[in-house]
Amino acid sequence: MHPSTKPRFQAKHPFFIGIDSDGTAFDSMEIKQRSVFLPVAVDLWNLHAVQKPFYEIAEFINLYSVHRGVNRFQALAMALERLARRHEVLAERVVLPDYATLKTFVLSGRALSAASLADYNSALGSPFLAEVVEWSKRSDERYAQVTRDEGNPAYPLVREALARAAQNADIMIVSSSSHEALLQDWGDTHLLPFITLVAGQEMGSKAAQLNFALQGEARRERTLMIGDALGDLDAARANSVMFYPIIPGREKQSWDLFFNEALHRFFQLTYAGDYEQRLVGDFMNVLRPDEVWLTA
């Protein structure tokens, strides 16, 4: 069933775990940026003359800043806006697309999916927004090809941790990736049997996805969100649930700690408090501050 139909979530276990995909379960963040999203954008909008600064800007936003893991449309709008300020653009007389329409869309409160963007553009008729929809489609197609050719294995201990967690918890994929891409990544690695529900960008923001699963349930003290980005932490806090960070650059160590210690504490109801705060503090020290117009 397509996620936009929002089937009613039926809890089967006393605990609930939401888990992000890219950068959390899979080492796919850099692959998606450097091999998929960015080269497709360069080709589509003829950014070859300013490819180096475009990559620098986009990689910082998507991989190293507090915006790590942000939705693709938000990241593209931010990257184009910043690229327009760079001296290389003026020096090379590069004509950039009018990103203002995309910025208006990402700040509109609408679901940040390709289908939502296409619907939004049906009345505007913006050639650029139509190209953004095409960019998203081509990116998904290229990512599918890249993973077919090169594979996309999960981090060590992800399978073991999910297998153990699934004994006592319903597990939901909470992600800004498309539903189709999630089914491919989790299906190809045979991890879907541990998953109760696959969400994705079609179901709205990560906070909205969590809220959908938790609505009417009195078990938020038994709910944990696992992620590698500030957006994952924000989604957890928006729903008053706990957060476990997969720290960028220390992913293997993070999964080792989760499997051998943190998951047990979660099930024993001793995770919240000082233990969680220490982990979140370590996580926050890794991400670099940046502009925050996305919340304007």
N, C-alpha and C positions, 0 to 999 in steps of 0.2 A: 504494500500500500504506500502511495506517495505521502511523504511527511506532511505536505500542506493540508491533508485531510484531517490531521491531528486525531488519530485514534485515541480513545480513552486509555490512559495508562493504568494498568492493574498491578498493584504491588503484590509480590509473592514472598518477599523476605522482609525481616524487621529493619534491615539497613539498606541504605541507598548510596550509590557512588556514581557521580558524573565524571566523565573523563574526556579531556580534549584529545585531539588526534595528532595533527602535525606538530612536531617538536616535543610532544609529550609521550605518545606511544611510539611514534616513528621519527627517525632522523631524516625528516623530509623538508625541513624549513629552508635550508640552503639550496637544496635541489629545486624546489618550487620557484624560488626567486631567480637563481642564476641560470637555470636551464629551461625555465618555463615562462613565468610571468614577464620577466624583463626582456628577454630576446624577442618574445612575441610583440611586446609593446614597441620596441625599437623598430622592428620591421613594419608594423602596422602604421605607425605615425612618423616614419622616416627620421628617427632620432640618432642615426649613425654618427653624425658630426658631434653630438654631445653625449654619446653612449657612456663614456667614462664618468662624468659627473652625475648622469642619471642613475647609473648603477650604484655609485657611492651614496647618493641620497636615499634611494629606495632600499638598499640593503641596511642602512642605518635605521630607517624607520621600521622595517619588517623584522630585523634580526637582533638589533642591539639596544634599541630604545625602549621606553615604557610603552610604546605602541606595538611592540612585538606581538605577532599573532592577530593583528587587526584585520578586519574584513578587507578583501581585495579591492573593493571599490573605494573604500576610505583611503587605503594606502596609495592607490593610484592618484587620487585627487590631491593628496598631500604632496606626493612626489613631484607631480607636474607643477604645482604651485611653487614649490621651492626651486625647481629647476628653472622656472621663469626668472628667478632673481639672480641666477649665476651669470658671471661675466662671460663665460664661454658661449652662452646662448646669444648674448648681444654681439660678441665678437664674430661668431659664425653666422649671424643673421638667421638663426633657425626659427622657423615659424612653428610655435607650439599650438596644440589644439586648445580650444576655449574650455578650460577645466571648471569654470565657474558653474556651469550647469550640473556637472557631476558633484561638485561640492554642495550645491543646493539639494540634490537628491540624497546624499549621504546624511545630511543634517535634517531631512524631512521627517524622520521617524518611521519611514516605511521599512519593510523587510529588505535587507540588503542582499538580494538575490538577483540573478540575471533575469528571471521571469518578472520580478517586481520592477526592475529597471526598464524592461521592455514595455510593461504596462504603463509606467510613469511617462515614458517617451511617446506613447501612442497619441497623446494630445499635443505634445510639443513638436514632434517631428524633427528633433535635433539630429543632424547627421553624425555629430560627434558621439552622442549617447548611443546611437545605433552601432557605431564602431566599437564602443566600450562593451556592448553586449557581444559583439563578434569577437573582441579580444578575450572575453571571459570564456566563450565557447572554444576558441582555438587553444586557449591555455589548458582547459580541461582535456582536450584531445591530445595535446602534446604531452601532458603529464601522464595520461594513460599509456602513451607510447613509450615514454621514458621508463616508467615502472615495469612495463612488459619486457623491455630490453634489459634493464639493469636491476630490476627487483626493488623492493622497498621493505626490508626486514624491520621488525619491531626491535626496540632496544632489548638488551639482555634482561631477563627476569620479568618482562611484561607478561608473557604467557603464564608463567608460574604464579605471578601475583594475581592475575585475573582469575585463574582457575581456583585459587584459594579464596579470593574475595567473593566469587560467585556462589560459594556454598552458603553464605549468609546475607548477601546483598544483591539487590537489583542493580544492574550496571547499565548506564545510558551514555552513549557517545554524545558529547556536547561540543559542537564545533561550528566554526564559520565557513568550513568547506562545504561544497555541494554534497547533497545526499548521494548522488551517483559516485562521486570520487570516494566518499567514505565507504560505501559498499565494496568498491574495488579494493581499497587498501586493506580493510579489515577482512574481506572475503579471501583475497589472495594469500593472506598470512594465516588463514583458518582460525581467526580470533572471534568471529561472529557468534559461535556457540555460547560464548560467555556473556554475550550482550543481550539485554532485555529489549532495548529500544535504540534505534539510530536516529538522531536528530540531525541538524545541519542548518545552513543558512536559510533554507526555505521555511523553517519554523521560527524565524526571527533571531533576535540577539541571543547570546549565550544565557543571559539573565532570564530572558523569556522562555528559553528551552527548559531551564531548571524549574522555573515557576510552573510551567505546564505539568511537569512530572510530579511536583510536590503539592499542587493545589489541593486544599482540603485535607492534607495529611498532617498528622500531629507527630512527625518523627524527624523534624529538622535537626534535633540534637543527635540524630543517628544518620546524618547525611554528610558526605564528604565530596568536595570537588577537587579533582586532580588536574593540574595544568602547568604550563610553562610561561604564561604571559600574564601581564597585569589585568587584561580583560577577563581572564579566568578567575583571578582573585576578586575582581569587581563583581562578577556574576555570583560568586559565592556569598560575598558580603550583602549584595542586594537581596538575597534570599535567606539571610541569617543562618548560613550553614558554614561548616568548617572547610578549610582549604589545605591541600597538600601540594607543595611546589616541586615540580621537576625543574631544577635549576639549570638554566642554559650554561653549557660548558661542563656541567657536572651531572649529566643525565644518568650515566651508569651508576654513579654513587647514589643518586637520588632513588633510583629503582631498587638498589640493594637495601637501602635504609627502609624503604616502604615495605619490601617483602619480608625483611627480617625483624622489623621492629614497629614501624608506624601503623601498619595494618592491624597488628595485634592490639595495639593501644586503642585504635579506633573501635574495634569490636568489644574491648573491655571498658569502653567509655572513659578512658583516661587520656585521650588525645588532646582535648580542648584545654585551653589555659596556657601555662608557661611553655609547654612543649610545642604547641602550634605556633605561638608567638615567636619563639626562637627560630623555627624553620622559615616562617614568613619574613622575619628580619634578614636572614641570610639571603633570601630570594630578592628582596627589595634592594639590597646593596649591589646586586649584579646589574640591574637594568639602569640605563642612563636616562636622565631627565630630558624632556623634549617639549616642543610646542603642544598645546592641548586644545586647538580649535575644534577637534572632533566632538567635544562636549559642549560647545557653545550653543 
